[in-house]
Amino acid sequence: MKKGFFKSGLFYVIVFLAVIGIASWATSDGQDQASEGVSTTQFVEFLEDDRVEEFQVQPSAGVYEVRGRFREGQEIEIEQNQNVTIFGGMDQQEADLFVTYILRNDSMVNEIYTLARENDVNIVSIEEPTTGIWTSLLFSFLPLLLFVGFIYFMMGQAGQGGGSGGGRGVMNFGKSKAKESDAKTSKVRFSDVAGADEEKEELVEIVEFLKDPRRFANLGARIPAGVLLEGPPGTGKTLLAKAVAGEAGVPFFSISGSEFVEMFVGVGASRVRDLFENAKKTAPAIIFIDEIDAVGRQRGAGMGGGHDEREQTLNQLLTEMDGFEGNEGIIVIAATNRQDVLDPALLRPGRFDRRIMVGHPDVKGREAILKVHSKNKPLAPSVDLKVIARQTPGFAGADLENLLNEAALVAARRNSKVIEAIDLDEAHDRVIAGPAKKDRVISETERSMVAYHEAGHTIVGLVLSDARIVHKVTIVPRGRAGGYAIMLPKEDRYLMTKKELFEQIVGLLGGRVAEEIIFDSQSSGASNDFQQATQIARSMVTEYGMSDLLGPVQYESGGQVFLGRDYSSSQAYSEQFAYQIDQEVLRILNEAHAEAKRIIEEHKDAHHLIAQKLLEVETLDEKQIKSLFEKGEMPAPKQNEAQSEFPRESEEAEVAPESERDPEEEAIGKTFEEIKAEREKKEQERKYQLEHGGANFESDEEDNKSLDEETDASADETDKEPKE
C-alpha cells in the first residue's frame, strides 16, 4: 500500500467509521440475536402452562426487561406480527430463549411472581444497569470530538494545497508562505538578463553591499532599504530580482502580495512579521514581493479602495521596513506594474529608497534578449536576429520569448529540424493577430472590399512615410481581423510630434476612405481603426496640449483609473470645455479623413494595383509593396529566394558551425563584473573631465598608452646595444 494513502482523506473516513462501529459493538451485550421476542400475554401463558424453566428481571428505562429460558423440548407458537428475528417471523419454531418487557405495575408483577412460585420457576433479579462517569463522558463527547477532528483534518488538507512554502495547516495561518531559496540553488545571474543594462547598473550597489557591507558602513553610507521595480508586464522585473540574489549569494525569500491576505482577520500582518523574522535569522538576505500593489494600495481611498485586513497588512509592512527596529542586512525588492496606486508612505525614502523603471527594451536590447532565448534553439543561417529585433518594436522580454517558442512550434509542425525565417515570420503574425483562418469561407465581394481596405492603409503609409513604414499587408483572416497592414517605425521613438500623430490618424482612416471611393459604401471592418484614431486625437487635445483652440492645458490624465480615487474626484473642466474638446477631436478626424481621401485619389492607379495583387497572392512584404508603388510591377525573385516556401524533406537547412559564427553574436547579457567595470570607467571619466576642464578621457588615455609603448620600445633598443 502506498504511503500517500495514510495521508489521504479516504483513510481518515475509514478510521472514523471504524471507531463508530467499535463503539456500537461495545455498548451492545449480544443477547438480542439469540433471544426470541414475545409479548407480555404470551409470557403469562407460558408461565401458566409451565413452559418456562427460569427467567431474570432487570429494571430498564421505566419498564422491566424479562429474559428467560424454556424448558427442554418445549415447542412454542409465536404470532406472525411479532418481531421474531431480523429476517422475519414464522408460525412455529423451536426456541430456547425469549425476551419480553412488562410495565412496572404492582398487580402484574404480583401475578407473575405467583405463577412462578406455583410452577417452581427460578427467578433472578438484576439491578438497573449503571455506567461510570468516564464512560458517560466518553459517549457524550465522542461525537463532538470526532467532528472537531474531522474539521481539523479537512482544514489541514486545505492548508497543504498552497505550495511548498511555510505556513501550512490549520494552526499555521499566521506563518509566512514565502519560498526560500539558498545561494546554492539560485542559478540566475546578470548574464541571463539581457536588454536591461542600465537597470543592472542600478542594482550593482545592492549586490556589492550584500557581499561586503562593512565597506559601506565604514563610510557611513546607508544602503537602500528597498528597491521598487516598476514597469509593464513581461519586462523582466522578477528575473532581475532573482539575478541580484544569485550574484550576491544570499538567501532569497520570494512571495506574492496576494499571499499575505487570507479570509481570517490579522493573518496578513502576522505573515509579514513571520517573513521578516525568518529573514533576520539568515541576514544578509533578500525579500522579494511580487505584485506588491495587491497589498500596498493607497489607504483610505474611498469606495472600493479600503479593506481593513489589507490595510493592517500594509501597516505591518511599513513598520517592518522602517520602524523602531532596524532590519540591517535585509533588502526588500518589490515589483509592480501599477506604481500609481501604491500608498505614498510605502514610496518615501527609508522604505523604497530606489525606484527603477524597467521599460520595454530598445532594438539592441531586443536583439540581446533574442540571443538569450535562442541559445537552445537551432536557427537556420537565413535567420537574422537583428532584423527580427527591428520588426518587433514594443515587444517585452516575455513577448520575444513567446515569439521564438511559437516559431519552434511552427517549425516542428512542418517536420523541420531547424527554425527558418518563414517560421519566425509566421510566428510574428500569430503573436500579433492570432492564427490564420484560411478555411474561412469569404464571399468575393467581401474579399475584394478587404483587399481595397488594406491597400488604402498601404498607400497612405507609403506616402506619409516620415516616421512609419509599411512592413507587411495581407488579406488572410486572423483572429477577428479580415486582414491587416503592419506599420513599423523606422527607429525606436520615445517622443511623438504633432505631425507624426496626425499622420498616424490619416493612415488609420485610409481603409475607410478606400471603401468609400471604390465601393461607395461603409463597412464595419474599420471599427478598430476608428477606435485607435479617436484615442490618438483625444490624447492630442486633452493630454499633449496640441490644440490651438484649447491651448497647452492638460484636461485629462492618461493613467489607468484607480477605483475610489479617480471616480470620487469631480471633472477637472467645465461643460463648455467638454463641448470644445469634442469639437476639436472631430475636427482632427475630419481633416485626417480629407487628407487620406486626397492621397488615395492622387495614387488611385497604385492603389488599384496593390489591391489586385493582394487578391492574387493574399500577402505582400515590404519589398514587394515598394516595387509595386514605384515601378508598377513585382520585384524579380532572386535565385536563393525562388525555392518553395516549405522545402522537401530531403532539403534540410543547415546550421552554421560553431567555428564560423561571429564571436560578437554570441555575446548576450553582460555579467556582473563587466557591468561593474564599465561603471567604474564611467566614474573615472567623469572625474577626469571635472579635473581637466572637459578633456577627453579616452583620447588622453590612448596618448598615455602610446607614450608608454614608445618608452618601452626605447628601453628595449637600449638593452640590445652592445655594452662598452
C-alpha positions in Angstrom: 0.0 0.0 0.0 1.3 3.4 -0.8 2.3 5.8 1.9 0.2 8.5 0.4 -3.0 6.5 1.3 -2.4 7.2 5.0 -2.4 10.9 4.3 -5.4 10.9 2.1 -9.0 11.8 3.2 -10.2 8.3 2.5 -8.0 6.8 5.2 -9.4 9.1 7.9 -13.0 8.4 6.8 -12.4 4.7 7.2 -10.9 5.3 10.7 -13.9 7.4 11.6 -16.4 4.7 10.6 -14.3 2.0 12.4 -14.4 4.0 15.6 -18.2 4.3 15.3 -18.6 0.5 14.7 -16.4 -0.4 17.7 -18.3 2.0 20.0 -21.6 0.4 18.8 -20.3 -3.1 19.4 -19.0 -2.2 22.9 -22.4 -0.9 24.0 -24.3 -4.0 22.9 -24.3 -7.2 25.0 -25.0 -9.6 22.1 -28.1 -11.2 23.7 -30.7 -9.9 21.3 -29.6 -12.1 18.5 -30.1 -15.4 20.5 -33.5 -14.4 22.1 -37.0 -14.6 20.7 -39.2 -11.6 21.4 -42.6 -12.5 22.9 -45.5 -10.4 24.2 -46.4 -10.0 27.8 -49.6 -12.0 27.3 -47.7 -14.9 25.8 -45.2 -14.8 28.7 -48.0 -15.1 31.2 -49.5 -18.0 29.2 -46.0 -19.7 29.2 -45.9 -19.4 32.9 -49.4 -20.9 33.4 -48.5 -23.8 31.1 -45.3 -24.5 33.0 -43.1 -24.0 29.9 -40.6 -21.6 31.5 -37.6 -23.0 33.4 -36.2 -19.7 34.7 -36.1 -16.0 33.9 -34.4 -12.8 35.1 -35.9 -9.4 35.8 -33.9 -6.1 35.3 -35.4 -2.6 35.6 -34.6 -0.6 32.5 -35.9 2.8 31.3 -39.3 2.7 33.2 -40.1 -1.0 32.4 -38.9 -4.4 33.5 -36.8 -6.3 31.0 -37.5 -10.1 31.3 -35.1 -12.6 29.8 -35.9 -16.3 30.2 -35.3 -19.9 29.2 -37.8 -22.5 28.1 -37.9 -26.0 29.4 -36.3 -28.6 27.3 -38.3 -29.9 24.3 -40.9 -27.1 24.6 -42.3 -26.1 21.3 -43.8 -22.6 21.2 -46.0 -20.8 18.8 -45.2 -17.2 18.1 -47.6 -14.8 16.4 -46.9 -13.7 12.9 -46.8 -10.0 13.7 -44.2 -10.3 16.4 -40.6 -9.1 15.8 -39.2 -12.6 16.0 -35.9 -12.2 14.1 -34.2 -9.8 11.9 -35.3 -11.7 8.8 -39.0 -12.1 9.6 -41.3 -14.4 11.6 -42.5 -18.0 11.3 -45.7 -19.6 12.5 -43.8 -22.2 14.6 -40.2 -22.7 15.5 -38.0 -24.2 18.2 -36.8 -21.5 20.7 -34.7 -21.8 23.9 -34.5 -18.1 25.0 -37.0 -15.4 25.0 -37.2 -11.7 26.0 -40.2 -9.5 26.9 -40.9 -6.2 28.6 -43.6 -5.6 31.2 -44.8 -2.4 32.8 -43.9 -1.5 36.3 -47.4 -2.4 37.5 -47.7 -4.0 41.0 -50.6 -6.2 40.1 -48.8 -7.5 37.0 -45.6 -8.1 39.0 -47.5 -10.0 41.7 -49.3 -12.2 39.2 -46.0 -13.2 37.6 -44.3 -13.9 40.9 -47.3 -16.0 42.0 -47.3 -18.1 38.8 -43.5 -18.6 39.1 -43.8 -19.9 42.6 -46.6 -22.3 41.7 -44.6 -23.8 38.8 -41.3 -23.8 40.6 -39.7 -21.3 38.2 -36.3 -19.9 39.2 -36.3 -16.0 39.3 -33.2 -13.9 39.2 -33.3 -10.2 40.0 -30.7 -7.9 38.4 -30.2 -4.3 39.4 -30.7 -1.5 36.9 -27.6 -1.0 34.7 -25.4 2.0 35.5 -22.4 3.3 33.5 -19.4 5.0 35.0 -18.8 8.7 34.8 -15.9 8.3 32.3 -18.0 6.1 30.1 -20.8 8.6 30.2 -18.5 11.5 29.3 -16.9 9.4 26.6 -20.1 8.6 24.8 -21.4 12.2 25.4 -18.4 13.9 23.9 -17.1 11.3 21.5 -19.3 12.5 18.5 -18.2 16.1 19.2 -14.5 15.1 19.4 -14.8 13.1 16.1 -16.5 16.1 14.4 -13.8 18.5 15.6 -11.1 16.1 14.5 -12.6 15.8 11.1 -12.8 19.6 10.6 -9.2 19.9 11.8 -8.1 17.3 9.2 -10.0 19.0 6.4 -8.6 22.4 7.1 -5.1 21.0 7.4 -5.5 19.4 4.0 -6.7 22.7 2.6 -3.7 24.4 4.0 -1.4 22.0 2.3 -2.7 22.8 -1.2 -0.9 26.2 -1.5 2.6 25.1 -2.4 5.7 24.0 -0.7 6.4 27.1 1.5 5.8 27.6 5.1 2.6 28.3 6.9 0.7 25.1 6.1 -2.0 23.5 8.3 -4.8 24.8 10.5 -2.5 26.1 13.2 -0.1 27.9 10.8 -2.3 30.5 9.3 -0.1 33.2 10.6 3.1 31.7 9.2 4.6 33.2 6.1 4.2 31.4 2.8 7.4 32.8 1.4 9.5 30.3 -0.6 13.2 30.4 0.5 16.0 29.5 -1.9 19.5 29.5 -0.7 22.6 30.7 -2.6 23.4 27.2 -4.0 20.0 26.7 -5.7 19.8 30.2 -7.2 21.5 29.9 -10.6 20.2 33.1 -12.3 23.0 35.6 -13.0 23.2 39.0 -14.6 24.4 37.4 -17.8 21.0 35.7 -18.1 19.2 39.0 -18.1 19.6 40.8 -21.4 18.2 44.1 -22.6 18.4 45.8 -19.2 22.0 47.0 -18.8 21.0 50.3 -17.1 18.7 48.6 -14.7 21.5 46.1 -13.8 23.9 49.0 -13.2 21.5 50.4 -10.6 21.4 47.0 -8.8 25.2 46.6 -8.7 25.4 48.6 -5.4 22.9 46.2 -3.9 25.0 43.2 -4.8 28.2 44.9 -3.5 26.6 45.7 -0.2 25.3 42.2 0.3 28.8 40.9 -0.5 30.8 43.3 1.7 28.6 45.5 3.9 31.5 46.8 6.0 32.9 48.8 3.1 29.7 50.9 3.0 29.3 51.1 6.8 32.9 52.5 7.2 31.9 55.4 5.0 28.6 56.0 6.9 26.6 55.0 3.9 23.1 53.5 4.3 22.2 51.0 1.6 18.7 51.4 0.3 16.2 49.5 2.4 14.0 48.7 -0.5 14.1 48.7 -4.3 10.9 49.1 -6.3 11.0 47.6 -9.8 8.2 49.1 -11.8 7.3 48.7 -15.4 4.9 46.9 -17.9 4.3 43.2 -17.6 6.8 40.8 -19.0 9.8 43.2 -18.9 11.9 41.0 -16.6 11.3 42.5 -13.1 11.2 39.2 -11.4 14.2 37.9 -13.3 16.2 40.9 -12.2 15.4 40.2 -8.5 16.5 36.6 -8.9 19.7 37.7 -10.6 20.5 40.0 -7.7 20.1 37.1 -5.3 22.2 34.8 -7.5 25.0 37.3 -7.8 25.0 38.2 -4.1 24.9 34.6 -3.0 22.4 35.3 -0.1 19.1 33.6 0.9 16.2 34.7 -1.2 12.6 34.9 0.1 10.0 35.2 -2.6 6.3 35.8 -2.0 3.4 37.3 -3.9 1.4 40.2 -2.5 -1.8 38.3 -2.7 -0.5 35.5 -0.4 -0.5 37.8 2.7 -4.2 38.3 2.8 -6.5 35.4 4.0 -10.1 35.1 5.0 -9.1 35.4 8.7 -8.6 38.8 10.2 -5.0 39.6 11.2 -3.4 36.8 9.2 -1.7 39.1 6.8 0.1 41.2 9.4 1.2 38.0 11.2 2.6 36.7 8.0 4.6 39.9 7.4 6.1 39.6 10.9 7.0 36.0 10.4 8.5 36.7 7.0 10.9 39.4 8.4 11.7 37.3 11.4 12.8 34.4 9.1 14.9 36.8 7.0 16.6 38.3 10.1 17.8 34.8 11.1 19.6 34.4 7.8 20.7 38.0 7.3 22.0 39.3 4.9 19.0 38.3 2.8 16.7 39.5 0.1 12.9 39.6 0.4 11.2 39.8 -3.0 7.5 40.7 -3.0 5.9 40.3 -6.4 2.8 42.2 -7.4 3.1 44.4 -4.3 0.1 46.5 -5.4 -2.2 43.7 -4.2 -1.3 44.6 -0.6 0.3 48.1 -0.9 -2.6 50.0 -2.4 -3.4 53.5 -1.2 -5.2 53.5 2.2 -8.5 55.3 2.7 -9.2 55.6 -1.0 -13.0 55.6 -0.5 -15.3 53.2 -2.4 -13.6 50.0 -3.3 -10.3 51.2 -2.0 -10.5 50.4 1.7 -10.2 47.0 3.3 -9.3 46.6 7.0 -7.4 43.4 6.6 -5.4 44.7 3.7 -4.6 48.0 5.5 -3.5 46.1 8.6 -1.1 44.1 6.4 0.2 47.3 4.8 0.7 49.0 8.2 2.7 46.0 9.4 4.8 46.0 6.2 5.5 49.7 6.7 6.6 49.1 10.3 8.9 46.2 9.4 10.6 48.1 6.6 11.3 51.3 8.6 10.1 51.0 12.2 11.8 51.4 15.5 13.8 48.2 15.0 16.2 48.3 12.1 16.4 45.5 9.6 20.1 45.7 8.9 21.2 43.3 6.2 17.7 42.8 4.8 16.8 44.4 1.4 13.2 44.3 0.2 12.8 44.2 -3.6 9.3 44.6 -4.9 7.8 44.5 -8.4 4.6 46.1 -9.7 3.1 47.4 -12.9 0.7 49.8 -11.1 3.0 52.2 -9.2 0.3 54.9 -9.4 -1.9 53.1 -6.9 0.7 52.4 -4.2 0.4 54.2 -0.9 2.7 57.3 -0.6 4.0 56.0 2.8 5.4 53.0 1.0 7.3 55.0 -1.5 9.0 57.5 0.8 12.8 57.4 1.5 13.7 54.9 4.2 11.4 52.2 2.7 11.6 52.1 -1.1 14.5 54.4 -1.5 15.3 53.4 -5.0 12.8 53.1 -7.8 14.0 51.5 -11.0 11.9 51.8 -14.2 12.1 48.5 -16.2 10.6 49.5 -19.5 10.4 47.9 -22.9 13.8 47.2 -24.4 15.2 49.1 -27.4 16.3 47.5 -30.6 19.7 46.4 -29.1 18.1 45.1 -26.0 15.6 43.1 -28.1 18.4 41.6 -30.1 20.2 40.6 -26.9 17.0 39.1 -25.5 16.5 37.1 -28.7 20.1 35.7 -28.4 19.4 34.6 -24.8 16.2 32.8 -25.7 17.6 31.2 -28.9 20.6 29.5 -27.2 18.8 26.2 -27.1 17.0 26.6 -30.4 18.7 25.6 -33.8 18.4 28.6 -36.1 19.0 28.4 -39.8 21.7 30.6 -41.4 19.0 32.7 -43.0 17.7 33.9 -39.7 18.9 37.4 -38.7 18.1 38.3 -35.2 18.9 42.0 -35.9 16.1 42.1 -38.5 13.7 40.4 -36.1 14.6 42.9 -33.4 13.8 45.8 -35.8 10.5 44.2 -36.6 9.3 43.9 -33.0 9.1 47.4 -31.5 7.2 47.5 -28.3 7.8 43.8 -27.5 8.8 42.9 -24.0 11.1 40.1 -23.0 8.2 37.7 -22.4 6.8 38.6 -25.9 10.1 37.8 -27.6 10.4 34.5 -25.7 6.9 33.7 -26.8 7.8 34.6 -30.4 10.7 32.2 -30.6 8.6 29.5 -28.9 5.9 29.9 -31.5 8.4 29.8 -34.3 9.8 26.5 -32.9 6.2 25.1 -32.8 5.6 26.1 -36.4 8.9 24.5 -37.5 8.0 21.3 -35.6 4.6 21.3 -37.2 6.2 21.0 -40.7 8.8 18.4 -39.5 11.8 20.7 -39.8 14.9 20.3 -37.8 15.8 24.0 -37.7 13.9 27.2 -37.3 13.9 29.2 -40.5 12.9 32.8 -41.4 9.5 31.8 -42.6 8.8 30.2 -39.2 9.6 33.4 -37.4 7.5 35.4 -39.9 4.5 33.1 -39.3 5.1 33.3 -35.5 5.2 37.1 -35.6 1.8 37.2 -37.3 0.4 34.6 -34.9 1.6 36.7 -31.9 0.2 40.0 -33.3 -3.1 38.9 -34.8 -3.6 35.2 -34.0 -3.6 32.0 -36.1 -4.5 32.2 -39.7 -8.0 31.1 -40.7 -7.5 30.1 -44.3 -10.5 27.8 -44.3 -13.0 30.6 -43.6 -15.5 30.9 -46.4 -15.5 34.6 -47.6 -17.6 35.9 -50.5 -15.8 37.6 -53.4 -17.4 41.0 -52.6 -16.2 40.9 -49.0 -12.8 39.7 -50.0 -12.4 42.5 -52.6 -13.5 45.1 -50.0 -10.9 43.8 -47.5 -8.2 44.0 -50.2 -9.0 47.6 -51.1 -9.4 48.5 -47.5 -5.9 47.2 -46.6 -4.5 48.7 -49.8 -5.8 52.1 -48.6 -3.8 51.8 -45.4 -0.8 50.8 -47.5 -0.9 53.7 -49.9 -1.3 56.3 -47.1 1.6 54.6 -45.2 3.8 54.8 -48.3 3.1 58.4 -49.0 3.4 59.6 -45.3 6.5 57.5 -44.5 8.4 60.0 -42.4 8.0 58.1 -39.2 6.5 54.7 -40.1 7.0 52.3 -43.0 4.8 49.6 -44.3 6.3 46.3 -43.4 3.6 43.8 -44.5 0.0 43.7 -45.7 -2.3 40.7 -46.0 -5.9 39.8 -46.5 -5.6 36.4 -44.8 -8.0 36.5 -41.9 -6.5 36.1 -38.5 -8.4 36.3 -35.2 -11.2 38.9 -35.6 -9.5 40.7 -38.4 -10.3 40.0 -42.0 -6.9 41.4 -42.9 -4.3 43.8 -41.6 -1.4 46.1 -42.5 1.7 46.2 -40.3 3.2 49.7 -40.0 6.6 49.8 -38.1 8.5 52.8 -37.0 11.9 53.4 -38.7 13.5 53.5 -35.3 12.5 53.4 -31.6 10.7 56.5 -30.7 10.1 57.9 -27.3 8.6 61.3 -28.3 6.0 61.9 -30.9 5.4 65.2 -32.7 2.1 66.7 -33.7 2.7 65.9 -37.3 3.6 62.3 -36.7 0.5 61.7 -34.6 -1.7 63.3 -37.3 -0.1 61.1 -40.0 -0.9 58.0 -37.9 -4.6 59.1 -37.8 -4.5 59.6 -41.6 -3.1 56.1 -42.0 -5.8 54.6 -39.8 -8.5 56.3 -41.8 -7.1 55.2 -45.1 -9.0 51.9 -45.1 -12.5 53.5 -44.7 -11.7 56.2 -47.3 -10.7 53.5 -49.8 -14.1 51.7 -49.2 -16.0 55.0 -49.8 -14.0 55.8 -53.0 -14.1 52.3 -54.6 -17.4 50.8 -53.4 -19.2 54.0 -52.3 -20.0 52.1 -49.1 -19.0 51.8 -45.5 -18.4 48.5 -43.7 -17.9 47.6 -40.0 -14.3 46.5 -40.7 -13.0 49.9 -39.8 -14.3 49.9 -36.2 -10.9 49.2 -34.7 -9.3 51.9 -36.9 -11.8 54.5 -35.6 -11.1 53.4 -32.0 -7.4 54.0 -32.3 -7.7 57.2 -34.3 -10.2 58.7 -31.8 -7.9 57.8 -28.9 -4.9 59.4 -30.5 -6.9 62.6 -31.4 -8.3 62.9 -27.9 -4.9 62.4 -26.4 -3.6 65.2 -28.6 -6.3 67.6 -27.3 -6.6 66.6 -23.7 -3.1 65.3 -22.7 -0.4 66.7 -25.1 -1.7 70.3 -25.5 -1.7 70.1 -29.3 -4.8 72.1 -29.8 -4.6 75.8 -30.9 -8.1 76.4 -29.7 -7.8 74.9 -26.2 -4.2 75.8 -25.6 -1.3 74.0 -23.7 -3.6 72.6 -21.0 -3.9 69.0 -19.8 -7.6 68.3 -19.3 -7.3 64.5 -18.7 -4.7 62.1 -17.4 -3.6 59.2 -19.5 -3.0 56.9 -16.5 -5.2 54.0 -15.6 -8.2 54.6 -13.4 -7.9 53.8 -9.7 -11.3 52.9 -8.3 -12.2 55.1 -5.3 -9.7 57.8 -6.0 -10.4 58.9 -9.6 -14.1 58.2 -9.6 -14.7 60.3 -6.5 -13.0 63.3 -7.9 -15.1 65.8 -10.0 -14.5 66.6 -13.6 -11.5 69.0 -14.0 -13.1 71.1 -16.7 -16.5 72.7 -17.3 -19.2 71.6 -19.7 -18.2 74.3 -22.2 -14.6 72.9 -22.4 -16.0 69.4 -22.7 -18.0 70.5 -25.8 -14.9 72.2 -27.3 -12.8 69.1 -26.7 -15.3 67.0 -28.6 -15.4 69.6 -31.4 -11.6 69.6 -31.6 -11.4 65.8 -31.8 -14.0 65.8 -34.5 -12.1 68.5 -36.4 -8.8 66.5 -36.3 -10.6 63.3 -37.5 -12.3 65.2 -40.4 -9.1 66.8 -41.5 -7.3 63.4 -41.4 -10.2 61.9 -43.4 -9.9 64.6 -46.1 -6.1 64.1 -46.3 -6.5 60.4 -46.7 -9.0 60.9 -49.4 -6.7 63.2 -51.3 -3.7 60.8 -51.1 -5.7 57.8 -52.3 -7.3 59.8 -55.2 -3.8 61.0 -56.3 -2.4 57.4 -56.3 -5.5 55.5 -57.4 -3.6 53.5 -60.0 -1.1 52.2 -57.4 -4.0 51.6 -55.0 -5.8 49.5 -57.6 -2.6 47.6 -58.5 -1.8 46.7 -54.9 -5.4 45.6 -54.2 -5.4 43.4 -57.2 -2.1 41.8 -56.2 -3.5 41.2 -52.7 -6.4 39.4 -54.3 -4.0 37.3 -56.3 -1.2 36.4 -53.7 -3.0 37.4 -50.5 0.2 38.7 -48.7 2.8 41.3 -49.8 6.0 42.1 -47.9 7.9 45.4 -47.7 10.0 44.9 -50.9 7.0 43.9 -53.0 4.9 46.8 -51.8 7.6 49.3 -52.6 8.2 47.8 -56.0 4.5 47.9 -56.9 4.2 51.5 -55.8 7.4 52.8 -57.5 7.7 50.6 -60.6 4.2 49.1 -61.0 5.4 45.5 -61.0 6.5 42.8 -58.7 10.3 42.5 -58.0 12.2 39.8 -59.7 12.9 36.9 -57.3 16.5 36.1 -56.6 17.9 32.6 -57.1 18.1 31.8 -53.4 14.5 33.1 -53.0 13.0 31.1 -55.8 12.7 27.9 -53.8 9.4 26.8 -52.4 8.2 28.1 -49.0 8.2 24.7 -47.4 11.3 22.6 -48.6 11.1 19.0 -49.2 12.2 16.6 -46.5 15.5 16.0 -48.4 16.2 19.7 -48.5 17.2 20.3 -44.9 18.6 23.7 -43.9 22.0 23.6 -42.2 23.0 25.4 -39.0 26.2 27.4 -39.2 29.0 25.6 -37.4 30.4 27.0 -34.2 33.7 27.9 -35.8 32.1 30.1 -38.4 29.9 32.1 -36.0 30.8 35.6 -35.2 32.0 35.8 -31.5 30.2 39.1 -31.1 27.0 37.4 -32.0 27.5 35.0 -29.0 27.6 37.9 -26.6 24.3 38.1 -24.7 23.7 39.7 -21.3 26.6 41.4 -19.6 28.0 39.8 -16.4 28.2 41.5 -13.0 32.0 42.0 -13.4 31.5 43.6 -16.9 28.8 46.0 -15.6 30.9 46.9 -12.6 34.0 47.6 -14.8 32.0 49.8 -17.2 30.6 51.7 -14.2 34.0 52.3 -12.7 35.3 53.5 -16.1 32.4 56.0 -16.4 33.1 57.3 -12.9 36.8 57.8 -13.7 36.0 59.5 -17.0 33.5 61.9 -15.2 36.1 62.6 -12.5 38.8 63.3 -15.1 36.6 65.7 -17.1 35.8 67.6 -13.9 39.5 67.9 -13.0 40.8 68.7 -16.6 38.0 71.0 -17.8 36.1 68.6 -20.0 39.1 67.0 -21.7 38.5 63.7 -23.5 39.4 60.8 -21.1 39.7 58.2 -23.8 42.0 60.2 -26.1 44.2 61.2 -23.3 44.3 57.6 -22.1 45.3 56.5 -25.6 48.1 59.1 -25.7 49.4 57.9 -22.4 49.2 54.3 -23.7 51.2 55.2 -26.8 53.7 57.2 -24.8 54.2 54.1 -22.5 54.7 51.9 -25.6 57.4 54.3 -27.0 59.2 54.3 -23.7 59.1 50.5 -23.6 60.4 50.4 -27.2 63.3 52.7 -26.5 64.2 50.8 -23.4 64.3 47.6 -25.4 66.6 49.2 -28.0 68.9 50.4 -25.3 69.1 46.9 -23.9 70.0 45.5 -27.3 73.1 47.8 -27.8 76.4 46.2 -27.0 77.9 47.4 -23.8 81.3 49.0 -23.9 
